[in-house]
Amino acid sequence: MSALAKASGALKSVDYEVFGRVQGVCFRMYTEEEARKLGVVGWVKNTSQGTVTGQVQGPEDKVNAIAIKRIGKPLRLAAVQVP
């Protein structure tokens, strides 16, 4: 077990896709900033279908704490936890 896992408890990885008005409104920059503040890692990108997809990894409590900001229309989030 890594030092990070020992110090922080269970690690969690979540793949997600966000639907709604998320392109052209700085959503990726917002997500990256929130992840940096919480101390989690991952990636985020726009898709050709007009959604944003990504992955976030880190201590379970911090991954659970990441918030999705509503910009304009309500967002729909699809998330799948990766064991």
N, C-alpha and C positions, 0 to 999 in steps of 0.2 A: 504494500500500500504506500502511495506517495505521501510526502510530508503535507501537501495541500489537503489530501483526503483525510489524513489523521487530524489535522488542525481544524478543518471545516465541517467534518461529518460527511454525510452522503453527497456524492456528486450526481448531477443530473444533466441530461442533454435533451433538448426539445427542438424538433423541426417544426416550423410554422409557415403559414401562408396567410396573408392579410388581404382581404377583399374590400373594395370601396374606393374612395378617392385617396389614394396613397402615393400616386406618382405625380411629380411636379409640385409637391408641397413640402419638400425637405424631410420627408418621413424617414428615409435612410439615415440622414445626418442626425435626426432626433434619436433614432434607435441606437446608433453608435455612441452618442453622448450619454444616454441613459445606461448603456452597458458599461461604459468606462467608469461612470460614477459608482455603479454597484460592484465593479470588480469581476464581471463575467466576460467571457470571450465568445466568439462565434463569427458569423458572417451574415450579410443581408444584401439582397440584390433585387432589382426590378425584373419582371418577367415580360415576355412578349404578349401575355394575356391581360396586361394592365394591373397585375397584382404585385405584391412584394413577398418574396420568400426568404427564409433565413434559418439559421440555427443558433441557439444560445446554449452555452455550457458553463457549468461552475457549481459551487455549493448549492444544494437544493433550495435552501431558504432564499438565496439571492436570485436564483433563476425564477422562483415563484413570485418574487417581488417586482420583476420587470413589468412596467406598465405600458399599455398601448394607448397612445394619445389619440383622441378623436379629433379629426380635422374635417370640418364640413359635414358631410353625410355620415351616418353611423357606420362603423366598421364591422366586418364579420371576420372572425379569426378562426382558422382551423389549425390546431396544434396536435402533434403526435409525439408522445414521449418515447425516446429511444432508450431501451434498457442498457 
